[in-house]
Amino acid sequence: MLESWVKVFTAIVLAVLGVLAMGLNLADAGPPPLPLGFSGPEWQPLSQRRDQRLQTRLDQALTKHDAWQSLIRAGKMSVGLVDLSNPEAPRFAQVNGDTVMYGASLPKLMVLLAAFQGFEDGGLKEIPPGPPGPDRDDPPVG
């Protein structure tokens, strides 16, 4: 069970890193200090900050992967990208950004992250695969 989640988590991380590695490193001067706080007339929702140049670059990066294209066409993959290299003028691009998707995987990723942290901290130990039985020294579950 853990192996399948590791594969899913790895695939998601590689997909995100792949997009970033395709030339979308937008903040040459480094990230702005956090938190970013804006209010008043200069604040605009992201839908009003769409940037055609950023959109073109995102589309080009995504079209390099045939598997992603089939997911995008089927409405099974969405990508949103926000460039905060200039916090006063953020830029936004999206693919299938208006498509409603069930986000059940996000909480699962947080559980998986906590499990990995538990392994790293020593609070969790990996149990080798095998059938449960009286000869195993695993603690009972439940």
NUKOLDREN-440157 format. One record per residue (C-alpha): residue number from 1; x, y, z negated; residue in three letters. Coordinates in steps of 0.02 Angstrom, whole numbers, plus 32768, in hexadecimal, padded with zeros to 4 digits. Each point is the difference from the previous one (the first is absolute). Example, Ala and Ser with C-alpha at 12.3 -4.5 7.8 and 13.67 -1.06 7.14 Angstrom:
<atoms>
[1 [8267 7F1F 7E7A] 'ALA']
[2 [8045 80AC 8021] 'SER']
</atoms>
This chain:
<atoms>
[1 [8000 8000 8000] 'MET']
[2 [808C 8078 7FD1] 'LEU']
[3 [8059 7FDC 80A4] 'GLU']
[4 [7F6B 8038 8069] 'SER']
[5 [7FF4 80A4 7FA0] 'TRP']
[6 [80B9 801B 8014] 'VAL']
[7 [7FEB 7FEB 80BC] 'LYS']
[8 [7F6E 807A 8005] 'VAL']
[9 [805B 807F 7F95] 'PHE']
[10 [809E 7FEE 806A] 'THR']
[11 [7F9D 8016 80A1] 'ALA']
[12 [7FB0 80A0 7FC0] 'ILE']
[13 [80A5 8046 7FC5] 'VAL']
[14 [8055 7FD4 80A4] 'LEU']
[15 [7F73 8051 8063] 'ALA']
[16 [8011 80A2 7FA0] 'VAL']
[17 [80BD 7FFE 800C] 'LEU']
[18 [7FF5 7FD7 80B9] 'GLY']
[19 [7F98 809A 8022] 'VAL']
[20 [8077 806C 7F9C] 'LEU']
[21 [8098 7FB5 8056] 'ALA']
[22 [7FBC 802F 80AB] 'MET']
[23 [8030 80B3 7FF3] 'GLY']
[24 [7F7A 8040 7F8C] 'LEU']
[25 [807D 803B 7F7E] 'ASN']
[26 [7FB6 80AC 7FFA] 'LEU']
[27 [804F 804B 7F66] 'ALA']
[28 [80B4 8023 8033] 'ASP']
[29 [801C 8075 7F6D] 'ALA']
[30 [7FC0 7F82 7F80] 'GLY']
[31 [7F5C 7FF5 7FA4] 'PRO']
[32 [7FB1 809A 7FB4] 'PRO']
[33 [7FF7 800A 7F43] 'PRO']
[34 [7F66 7FB2 7FB2] 'LEU']
[35 [7F76 801B 7FD4] 'PRO']
[36 [7FBF 805E 8097] 'LEU']
[37 [7F7D 8077 7FC0] 'GLY']
[38 [7F98 806B 8074] 'PHE']
[39 [7F5B 8056 7FEA] 'SER']
[40 [7FA8 8093 8048] 'GLY']
[41 [7FF5 8038 80B5] 'PRO']
[42 [80A3 7FAB 803A] 'GLU']
[43 [7FBD 7F52 7FD4] 'TRP']
[44 [7FAF 7F9F 808E] 'GLN']
[45 [7FC3 7F4C 8007] 'PRO']
[46 [806E 7F8A 8064] 'LEU']
[47 [7F7B 7FF3 8087] 'SER']
[48 [8028 80B5 8029] 'GLN']
[49 [80BD 7FE1 7FFF] 'ARG']
[50 [8007 7F89 8095] 'ARG']
[51 [809F 8015 8064] 'ASP']
[52 [8007 7FC6 80B5] 'GLN']
[53 [80BE 7FEB 8003] 'ARG']
[54 [7FFB 7F93 7F64] 'LEU']
[55 [7F6C 7FA0 8049] 'GLN']
[56 [8060 7FDD 80A0] 'THR']
[57 [8097 7FC1 7F9F] 'ARG']
[58 [7F92 7F90 7F94] 'LEU']
[59 [7FA6 7FB9 8098] 'ASP']
[60 [80A7 7FDE 8056] 'GLN']
[61 [8044 7FA7 7F67] 'ALA']
[62 [7F65 7F94 7FED] 'LEU']
[63 [7FF8 7FCF 80B9] 'THR']
[64 [80A9 7FAC 7FF2] 'LYS']
[65 [7FAF 7F6F 7FA2] 'HIS']
[66 [7F86 7F94 8062] 'ASP']
[67 [7FBA 7FAF 7F62] 'ALA']
[68 [7FD9 80AA 7FB6] 'TRP']
[69 [7FA8 8037 80A1] 'GLN']
[70 [7F86 7F70 7FF9] 'SER']
[71 [7FDA 8027 7F49] 'LEU']
[72 [7FE9 80B9 8027] 'ILE']
[73 [7F8C 7FDD 8094] 'ARG']
[74 [7F99 7F88 7F94] 'ALA']
[75 [7FF0 8084 7F77] 'GLY']
[76 [8060 7F91 7F86] 'LYS']
[77 [8093 8076 7FE5] 'MET']
[78 [8004 80B7 7FD0] 'SER']
[79 [8096 8071 7FEC] 'VAL']
[80 [8004 80AC 7FB4] 'GLY']
[81 [809E 8068 7FFF] 'LEU']
[82 [801A 80A4 7FA2] 'VAL']
[83 [809E 8066 801B] 'ASP']
[84 [8023 8064 7F62] 'LEU']
[85 [80AC 803F 8035] 'SER']
[86 [7FB1 80AE 7FF9] 'ASN']
[87 [7F85 7FF3 7F6F] 'PRO']
[88 [7FAE 80A5 802F] 'GLU']
[89 [7FD4 7FBD 80AD] 'ALA']
[90 [7FE7 7F43 7FF8] 'PRO']
[91 [7FE6 7FA3 80A4] 'ARG']
[92 [7F8A 7F6D 8015] 'PHE']
[93 [7FEC 7F73 807E] 'ALA']
[94 [7F92 7F66 7FFB] 'GLN']
[95 [7FCB 7F66 805E] 'VAL']
[96 [7F55 7FB8 7FD4] 'ASN']
[97 [7FFC 807A 7F70] 'GLY']
[98 [7F43 8010 8007] 'ASP']
[99 [7FE6 7F43 8000] 'THR']
[100 [7FBE 7FC0 7F5A] 'VAL']
[101 [8067 7F6D 7FC3] 'MET']
[102 [7FEC 7F94 7F67] 'TYR']
[103 [8093 8028 7F8F] 'GLY']
[104 [8003 7F64 7F93] 'ALA']
[105 [80B7 7FE2 8024] 'SER']
[106 [8038 809F 7FA9] 'LEU']
[107 [7FD7 7FC4 7F4F] 'PRO']
[108 [804D 7F58 802A] 'LYS']
[109 [80A1 8057 8032] 'LEU']
[110 [8007 8055 7F57] 'MET']
[111 [7FEA 7F58 7FA8] 'VAL']
[112 [8088 7FB8 806F] 'LEU']
[113 [8073 8092 7FD7] 'LEU']
[114 [7FE0 7FE5 7F46] 'ALA']
[115 [8029 7F47 8015] 'ALA']
[116 [80A4 8027 8058] 'PHE']
[117 [802B 807A 7F75] 'GLN']
[118 [7FD7 7F78 7F81] 'GLY']
[119 [8077 7F88 8057] 'PHE']
[120 [8087 8085 8003] 'GLU']
[121 [7FE7 802E 7F49] 'ASP']
[122 [7FFC 7F4A 7FCB] 'GLY']
[123 [7F4E 8006 7FBF] 'GLY']
[124 [7FC7 7F84 8085] 'LEU']
[125 [8057 7F64 803A] 'LYS']
[126 [7FE8 7FA9 80A6] 'GLU']
[127 [7FB6 7F52 7FF3] 'ILE']
[128 [803E 7F87 8084] 'PRO']
[129 [7F77 7FB8 806F] 'PRO']
[130 [7FBC 7F57 7FD3] 'GLY']
[131 [7F66 7FAC 7FBE] 'PRO']
[132 [7FCE 802A 7F4D] 'PRO']
[133 [8014 7F73 7F87] 'GLY']
[134 [8032 7FD0 7F4F] 'PRO']
[135 [80B8 7FF1 8030] 'ASP']
[136 [800C 80BA 802B] 'ARG']
[137 [8035 8079 7F7A] 'ASP']
[138 [7F97 808F 8048] 'ASP']
[139 [7F91 8058 7F84] 'PRO']
[140 [7F46 7FDF 8018] 'PRO']
[141 [7FA5 807F 806A] 'VAL']
[142 [7F60 8050 7FBC] 'GLY']
</atoms>
